[in-house]
């Protein structure tokens, strides 16, 4: 399922940003698509120089995300992807 594949979504986000789409709009579009595909939770992180010279990090989350402990290790299905 393409909606639940981290690598496919990272590539999709990369092409949206290269086309010149605004960062927030592109990230929220990816998060919405993943959640509509049946995910329980999703987080998209973007960092670097975003439209200006100053560095910035942004996180976009939706749904149920376990952040720490043993359940975090056992429920995550795919590692983070950098592109």
C-alpha positions in Angstrom: 0.0 0.0 0.0 1.6 3.2 -1.2 -0.1 5.3 1.5 1.6 3.4 4.3 5.0 3.2 2.7 7.5 5.8 4.3 9.8 5.8 1.3 7.0 6.5 -1.2 5.7 9.3 0.9 9.2 10.8 1.4 9.6 10.8 -2.4 6.2 12.3 -2.9 7.0 15.1 -0.5 10.4 15.7 -2.2 8.7 16.2 -5.6 6.0 18.5 -4.1 8.7 20.7 -2.6 10.8 20.7 -5.8 7.7 21.8 -7.7 7.6 24.9 -5.5 4.6 24.0 -3.3 4.6 25.6 0.1 6.2 23.5 2.9 3.2 23.4 5.2 0.7 22.6 2.4 2.9 19.8 1.1 3.5 18.2 4.5 -0.2 18.4 5.6 -1.1 16.9 2.2 1.2 13.9 2.9 -0.1 13.5 6.5 -3.7 13.6 5.3 -3.0 11.0 2.6 -1.3 8.7 5.1 -4.1 9.0 7.6 -6.8 8.3 4.9 -4.8 5.2 4.0 -5.6 3.7 7.4 -2.6 4.6 9.6 -3.1 5.1 13.3 -0.7 8.0 13.4 1.8 9.9 11.3 4.6 12.4 11.8 6.5 14.3 9.1 9.6 16.2 10.0 11.2 18.8 7.7 14.4 20.7 8.5 16.8 23.0 6.8 16.6 26.3 5.1 12.9 26.7 4.3 12.3 29.6 1.9 14.6 31.9 3.8 18.2 32.0 4.9 17.6 30.9 8.6 17.4 27.2 9.4 14.2 25.9 10.8 12.8 22.5 11.9 9.1 21.7 11.5 7.0 18.7 12.7 3.6 17.8 11.4 1.6 15.2 13.4 -1.7 13.5 13.4 -3.3 10.6 15.1 -1.9 8.3 17.8 1.9 8.5 18.2 3.8 6.6 21.0 7.0 8.5 21.6 8.9 6.5 24.2 9.3 3.1 25.9 9.0 -0.5 24.8 5.6 0.0 23.0 7.3 2.6 20.8 9.8 0.0 19.6 7.2 -2.7 19.1 4.5 -0.7 17.3 6.6 1.2 14.7 6.7 -0.6 11.4 9.1 1.4 9.3 12.2 3.4 10.0 12.4 7.1 9.3 13.4 8.0 5.7 15.6 11.0 4.7 15.4 12.5 1.3 
